[in-house]
Amino acid sequence: MLRVLRRVLRPARLRVPARRFAAGIAALPPTAREAFGMDATAEEAIAYNRSRVATATAVALYRSGYVLPMPDDHLDDAVRALDFPYSAPSAETRAAIRAALAVLEADYTVTVTP
């Protein structure tokens, strides 16, 4: 009985399997500085980097079979699991992840291949 209670009280963990590429390092989209150089404003860089993290996270979740709705803590775990440098999940990032995941789910031409 105690074992069952411990299992119930343990927080759920989200598992996002990372797919390694030939070089052994996952390819990440370029940062705002790499994409725009020094021409981007601070607001543009923040929006770009947030979208970059959200889109990559949504694709990883979609490939892993996760669908909406998803609680905030699962989305936070997914962002952390992908180990983006300097990324801290925010309400805006979670909203962008949900939007990108909804687009992937709604588009019947998008498929996951092994």
Protein Blocks (a to p, Z undefined) as FASTA:
>chain_A
ZZmmmmmmpccdddddddddfkopacddddfklmnommbcfklmmmmmmmmmmmmmmmmm
mmnopacdddfklmmmmmmmnopghiacdfklmmmmmmmmmmmmmmmkbccdZZ
